[in-house]
Amino acid sequence: MTAIGIDFGTSNSGYALAHEDGSVRLASFERVTDPGRTETAPTVLFFPEYEKDTHFGHHAIGRYLHVGLEGRFVQSMKTFLPMKSFNGTAIRGRPFDIEELVATFLRRFVAEAEKELGVRTADLELVLGRPARFSEDPEADALAEARLRTGAARAGLTRFRFLIEPVAAALAYERELDHDQTVLVVDLGGGTSDFTLMRVGPSQRHLLDRRPSILASRGVPVAGDKIDAEIVRVALLPLLGLGSDYLAFTDRAQVPHWLFQRLLQWNHVSFLKSKDTMEFLKLVHRTSNNKPAIGRLLELVDSDQGFLLFRAVERAKRALSTAEVARIADEDSALVVDAEITRAEFEAAVSPLVDRIHGTALETLAQAEVGPDAVDAVFMTGGTSLLPQVRRRFYETFGEAKIKSGGTFTSVAVGLALGGQRTFA
């Protein structure tokens, strides 16, 4: 059976085509800011202020930078799915609920993938990925899946089934095995960290019903985005006015903390650019005791610099893998902040998050009543799995020789396509 797998990710998305002989082909997407093609597309949308067109992926980033940031840039939309309080936003005078944002991205993403691979998604078995847990709240988790289902349907994907992403990654890992293993899959993405303990290998690979292969699965909504947010909290919020005050009617009051909480979530920055919030920020700026900092905050929101902030923080995080100090800046695109963060500051800030990720992995083993010694391999995938602080914790628990990796940004899409040929529920 030929099948399609779509990994709708928090930061990047992938589209894979699996053939009956077990071979898999990934769709590639044209870069705009750099030459060549990539096997994933950034999960972003850009709505230019003075154009009717809507752009997705690499084209959204390219257009956003080309027009001088004028418009609405939407990213990490997957993290909105479980948020009961998020009902939507207005873009260019038109209301968009979260389902419509998802549909807008998937519609363009699938069309480009189909053109590149020469297939029609509607004609084939389709598997769409979802985290082991969108949220630790069961109602929010169910809401997220329902919203994703609706968004996919609006994009024309009416016939599909879900498969949790760490199981998909396990199937991608299994392709290369010539012997059976008990593997712990550690899928650390942008929005969630997901774990599956699963039997894989030649004796399992050809089973049509793979449910007995899965020993345990857990997830936690802590991953790359929250780690990046700690960099912002430690190094940037003071430069943007945290702790400053302004004249509220006749008394001085501290600038509301909720404004700065929004800055810790990249996908919320563009939604601060509402008429009411902008008027409030201008009022705060006029009477602030720290006008330079509030001025930076006002410009950050007004110029919709959430992506630039995200990109600068990502660069700093990567630099800290080898450097003792990293700079958070983007001079080429006039990012309003310029700061430094030390590795020691970063590691101290993210230590509780790394503890939670590692702890959830151990909970997965406990669920199956399996100890670390009984795990043959730990397959780590997703961008956050590359973080040295994270890898060190898994080395300490399982031993460095057991840690495997591969297809960091594509293994889930590959496994989803392979999953289209098996039963999991």
Phi, psi and omega in degrees: 000129175276135185219157179247139172240131177241118175261096177275096188264165177296316182256320183221153180234148180227156183225122184233147179241119180253132179262166183299333180279004178092353178285149183227138176237132178264138173291146176244155186231136184290129172288162176240313182280340177229153179289157175099188182232158178231160182270008172223158175241134176303136181276073183221157175229148173227129178247096181301144185293325187246023178227157177272340183291153172238135185243149178231161172062220181301323180295325178297316180295315180299316182290320179303315179287325184292321184269013177073033174071013184276110181144196179245124180250120185246127181221167179050038184294338179299330182287346176281340189305316181274002185275105181298330184283346182269108180259346179141188181208166176255130178231122183053039177081003182245135179287137176233118169274173184296325179298323181287326175297316177299315181298320181298317178293309185298323181301313181284321180298311181294319180300317180291321179295317179299318180297320183288324182264347180072042180229168171242115184302322183296340182272353189237164174294130184238132175238128180248133181281152171213153179295161172301323174217121168291325184208155175281351174270116183304322180293318178293323178297315179295321178299317181298315180296319179297319179294319178296320177299316180294317179298317178297318180297319178296334178276001179097004179263083187265342181240103178199169172228157180269150170219134182292143190296322179293330174294319177300316179298324177297321179294323177294319178296321184297333183304329186266358186274141173248009178208158182286147177215157164258114187244139170261116178269127181243101184254101186250100184259216180270322185254328184224155171246121187238145185224136173222132172258124191212145172276127181225163177130185186304322182286343182256331191304323187263006176288129179288327178255108184264006181302319179293343180287336185272117183269326180193154178206135178215167177203161179215137181281054177227121181197213189303319182298319180288328175294316177298323181299329179293327175296316178298315182300314185285316191256336191245327185302322176299329178286346182252010171105007178302130180089354179279169179228172182210172180271109177257104187061255182249357183238154174282140179218151179288143177301130186306137183292334183298331177299318183283330175298323178297326181290344177280353180236110185307319185291348180269343186300315182293334181278354171285343185278055175258163182300314183294316181293320180295320178295321179294317180297324178293321176297314179300317182298320183297328186243013184288150172273002178218067185300320179301317181291314179294328175298319176296318179299315180299316180292322178303315181286313184297324180270002178053057185267021180303317180294317179299320178297313179302315183295319180294320179293319178301316179298318180295319180299317178295320181297325182290351175296332182233339184258155178277336180222141177228148179262139176251101185198162175207080184295324183299325183252012174060042173300139191284348181245154178210111186212172176237154174220139180269159178299321180298317178298316182296312183295323178295321182291320186267356183305316178297327179289318178297321177300319183290321177297310181297320180296324178292326174299316180292325176296326178297316177296318181297324178301324180266001182055048180235134177269165180304326181294335181275356178272124182280327182206152174240110182265112183257128181220169184090150187301324182289341179292345180277351184291124183304322181298324179289312183298323180301320181295322180284327173300316183297325184276319189249344186091139186298329184294334181277346184280122179240155177208167180161144180056048187310320184251001185233350186298324181294315179299317178300312181294325177298317178296317176297326179294341177295346181260005183224167178255135180230356181211000000 
